[in-house]
Amino acid sequence: MLLLRSLFFYIGMILALVIWAPFIIMAPILPYPQRYNLLIKWGHFSTWWLGKTCLLTYKLHGLEN
């Protein structure tokens, strides 16, 4: 089952990369706030997809987080 979840994760990441690649390539010409938001959204998607496919969870501890 773990192998199947990992396979779904990698398939999803490859498809997402095909969709996000044009935006990431254009990122250097965007203003900094838009570039930052674009890359943050990619990170959020990657973490969300990992949680959905591989059932990975995380919890942040500490006041600064």
N, C-alpha and C positions, 0 to 999 in steps of 0.2 A: 504494500500500500504506500509506503514511503517513497518508493521509486516512482510510482504513478503520480503522486503529489508533486514531486520534484520535476517530473516531466511537464506537468501542467504549468508549473511556475515558469520554467524556461520557455515554453511555447508562448505564454502570455507576455513575458518580458521581450521576446523577440518581436512579437506583433506590436507591442507598445513602442519599441524602439523605432520600428518602421514608421509609425505614426508621428512620434516625437522628433525624429531626426531632422526634418526640415526646420522645425522651430528652434532646435538647439543650434543648428548651423547658422541661422539668422540671429542668434542671441548677441553676438558681438556688436551688431549695428543698433540694437535696442538700447534705450536708456537704462541706467542701472536698476531702478525699481522694477521695471518690467522683466528684466533679465533675472533678477533675484526671485521674483514671484514664479517665473517659469521653471527655474531649477528647483525651487522649494516644492512646487506641485509634482515634479518628477519624483522627488524623494518621498513625498506623501503617497503617491501612487505605488511606488515600489514596496513601501512598508505595508500598505493596505493589501496589495496583491500577495505578498508573502504570508500575511496573516490569514487570508482567505484560502489559499491553496495548501500551504504547509501547516496551518493551524498554529503558527508561531505567535506568541503574545509577549509583551514586554511591559514593564512598569518602571517609571522613573521615581527615584527617591531623592529627597533633599529639598531644601528651601529654594535653592537657585534654579531648580528645574521646574 
